[in-house]
Amino acid sequence: MNKIQILLSLFLTFTFASCGKNTNAEAQKQTQRTTDLWERALLPVAEFNENCITALKLVDGKLYIASTIKNKDSYLVKVYIYDTIKNKAQEVIGKLVTNGVDTVTEIRYDKKNNQIWLTTNGNGYLADCYDLKLNLVKCYSNVTSTSRVDSDREFLEKPDYMTEDLKSEIERLKRSSLNIVVPDDQWVIFGYFKGNAYLYSCAEKKSTLVYDNHDIYYWPSCGAFNKEKAFIGSRGGGFVIVNTSDMKIKQYKLPGKDIISALAADDKYLWLGIGAAGLYKAEIDKLWK
């Protein structure tokens, strides 16, 4: 086994161990606890019960969902397009280059070209490009199930938001490796492995500490935006909501210290992947009261 295979094996072991944190009974208890805690603001999406949500992205009312689900001694990889208006999911894993083998760990949206990029196994180099129906498009000069030849990777390797000022700010605050970078039109969330998370203003070119983990093992794990707020999830420390107009912050902690693996948001709902309990949504107005 070569070095790359060893690293990939370790990554998948870590990912699946995190996803398998809750047993079925524990997942049901988690649902009840969180529902009671937030006065029913947090609601499970029944179709994804006991799925480990590995990535979320919301585009024009469609929620792109990647997950794994335990199947005897292995895990099944699933990818869905979920219509948030009709509350209807379409499974599309059969259309993807991953073919159900590689775990989708990040879903990115290229607004300029109106395309979706799926990253597998935590490696940006293993990203494939699709249209909004998740049909493979020619972002590569040649794509097969076993080989990829790049033609244009600027969206991944030279993103517009990664300015020299932002790079300097990330380096200035760096205490460990960068773990998350989540851009929006005017803001960028970035956070560090076993560290804190910051909200960077592209206009003012400065950062604000928005998530202080207080425990090195509760580092930031994901982020999302809507028009007014930023959301940062963590591995065991719950999540924070930041009102970008005045930088006021609210933090919610989950009773079970579960991992928030993915977030997405629109004007009404925050969508959360929580441990192995599945996909949830919460009314943002209720959370912000």
PyMOL commands that set and color helices and strands:
alter all, ss='L'
color gray80, all
select helices_A, chain A and resi 3-19+24-37+46-48+93-95+154-157+164-173+284-288
alter helices_A, ss='H'
color red, helices_A
select strands_A, chain A and resi 42-44+52-59+62-71+74-83+88-91+104-110+115-120+123-130+140-143+148-150+178-183+187-192+197-201+206-211+220-225+229-234+239-243+248-252+260-265+269-274+278-283
alter strands_A, ss='S'
color yellow, strands_A
deselect
rebuild
show_as cartoon
